[in-house]
Amino acid sequence: MNELPVTILEDETLRDSDQFPILHLHVNIMNASLGAYPFTAVLKFYQPVKLPLNNDVQTMGSTWHDSFIGVVTPDLIDYIAAKSAGLAGNFKIDYQSVNSR
């Protein structure tokens, strides 16, 4: 299977420019009092976009996203990482379907 053309950039490089697409995973996990861990994970793809109604100003915009929510017990906490990797797999499928033409 082909790998995506992905390069991991340093934070400073990203802060200095709006020229690089960014795949950003955000995971929130809460330690609930009943021994359960409610969580959410959101994966967004940001890329440079131009705003034609604002003199073609270039900025970053989220052009793709996927997410999920759930609750696990402490013995199933690794499920969150596995499910998050699945979000990246969804992105890869969508990316390849659009860019393989």
Buried (B, 14 or more C-beta within 10 A) or exposed (E): EEEEEEEEEEEEEBEEEBEBEBBEEEBEEEEEEEEBBEBBBBBBBBBBBEEEEEEEEEEBBEEBEBEBEEEBEEEEEEBBEEBBEBBBEEBBEEBEEEEEE
